[in-house]
């Protein structure tokens, strides 16, 4: 079965206006992919499930925890903008997109402009950013949990949470991370990947 924008809308209940903005994003991704290789070529045909749904599934969980307030999000290793730009377009809050690859940042900048997403693009490595207050640190397909925690550490306050999209190796990564970090872990089953999981890390403290 083909999974496209209509199926995405039925599953996520986004507004027509939000769906139109995500369609602009999808159109730009397909256009840029031909020359710039922003994501794996094998995922382009299934982008609405593999990329957009995978990112969007975080939104209702974040809302259930934080309510309707606009969040300041730090997206580490943003790539082509997933999940941060999708969440920004969905109205979750302001996304700070951190990506060292210049062409991917130019792409995200165009998506942000054409969709009016609340986003700031940082074309640097995460270690080079002066820390600022964030509500949530998010990441997808970037690095292991322990590495993400190390990168996020300067931005973590007592209330900052980390929300990570992970695959089948999540438990192994968490075991590794918990040798150096204390945290509360909540898991949510993935809508886009039977073997995937959305991880919520809260009460994060370095041991």
N, C-alpha and C positions, 0 to 999 in steps of 0.2 A: 504494500500500500504506500502511495506517495504521501509524504508528510510535508505539507507546505504551510503558508501563512494562515489559511483557514483552520487547519487542524491545530496549529499553534494557538490561535485566538480562542478556539473552543476549549482548549486545555488550561489556558492561563487566565481567561476572562479579561484580557486587556481591552481598553477602549479602542474605538475605531481610530481616533487620533493617534494613539500610541502605536497601533498596528501599522498605520501609514508611515510613521517615522521609522519603524523597524524594517518596513519594506524598502525604504530609501537605503538603510544600512545594508540590507541584503543585496540590493542592486549594486551598490558601490563595491561590496566584497567580491561579487562575481566579476565585476569589471576589472578591479585591481588585481585579482588573483591570476589573471591570464599573464600578467607581466611581472608581478612582484612576489608571488608565492607566499602569501600571508599566512595561510593555514595549509594543512595537508590536502593535496589535490583530491584524495579519496573521500574527503568529507564534504566537498562542495555540493554535490547532488543532494546530500542529506543535511544541508546547513541549518534548516529550520529546527531540526531535532538535535543534531550534534552540537550546534553552537548556540542558537538562540534559546531553545528550551532549556538546555543545560545551564545556561546563565540565569534565565528568568525564574527558574524553580527556587532560587534563593529568596526572591522577593516576599512571598507569603510567610516564609519562616522568619525573615527579618522583621516583618510587620507584626507578627505574633509576639515577638520579644520586645521590640522597641516602640510599638504603636505607630502612630501616624507622623511622628516627628521626622524631619529631614535629617538624614545621617551624613556625616563626613566619612567617606570611604577611601581607603588607600589600597589600590590594586597593584600588587607586586608582580612584575613580569607580565604586563598587560597583553603583549602580542598584538593581535588584531582588534583588541578591545573587549575581550570576553574574560570575566563577566561584567566588569565595571561599567562600560558604556551602555550595555543593555539595561542594567539596573538604574542608571542615571536617566535613560530615556523613559523608563517605567515610573519615574518620579520618586525613587527611593531616597535620593539625596544627591550630593555633589561628589563626584568620583575623581580622585587624583590618580591618574594613570601613569605608572612608572614603567618605562620601556627604553632599553639602551639602543634598540635598532631604529635608526633614523627613518627609514622608509615606512615602518609600521607606525611611527609617531605621526608622520605626514598624513598617512591614511586615517588614523584616528582623529586628527585635527579636522579633516574634511567631513568625516561622519558627524563629529560634534557640531560643526558649523551648520551642516545641512539639516540636522535634526533638532537643533537648539538644545542639545543635551547639556546638563550642568556638569561640565567636566574640565579639568585642567590636565594638559598633557606634559609630562616631565620626560624629556629625552635625555635621561641620565641613568646610571646604575643606582639602585636603592641606597647603597652606602654613601652616595654623594649628596643626598638630600638633607637639608637642615630639618631636624624633627619638628613636627607641629602636632597639635591635638587631633586625634581621629577617634571616631566611634567604633569603627570596624576595619580590620585589615582583611582583605579578600584576595584570593589567588586561585588560579586554575592551571593545571598542567605546567607548572613552572619549576618546582623543586620539592625536595622531601620536606616533611613537616618540621624536622629539627632545623633545617637550613632556613625555612621561612620564619620560624620563631627567632632565630638569631638576627635575621634581617629586620624583623619587625620590632625587636626589643627597644630601640630608642623611641619608638612611637607609642609604646604601651603604657597606659595609665592603669589605675586600679579597676576602671570600668571598661577599658577597651577589650573588645572581643575579636577573635579571628574566625572567619568563615571560609572554609576551603572545600573546593570540589576535588574529590579524590577517586581513584579507581580501586581495584581489588587489593592492592598492597597497603591499604590505609591502616589496618591493624598493626602490621609490622612497623610502619613508619611511626605510629603513635607510641608503640613500645620503646622504640629507639629514642623518641623525643622525651618520653617520661623519665628517662634516666637523668636528664638535666633540667627538666621543667615540671613544675606542679601545675595542674590545670583540671578543670571539669570538662568532660567531653560529652557532647550530645550528638547523636547520629540521626540523620534523616535519609531514608531510601531515595535513590535517584530516580527521577522520572524519565531521564534520557538514556540511561545506561544500566542494565540489569545488575551489573557488577559494581556499579558506582555508589558513592555515598557523599552526602553533604555533611561536613564536620563543623560543629560549633564548639570552639574552645573559649572558655571563660574562666575568670579567676586565675589568670596566668601569672605565675611567679617563677623566677629563676631559682633553682635549688643551689 
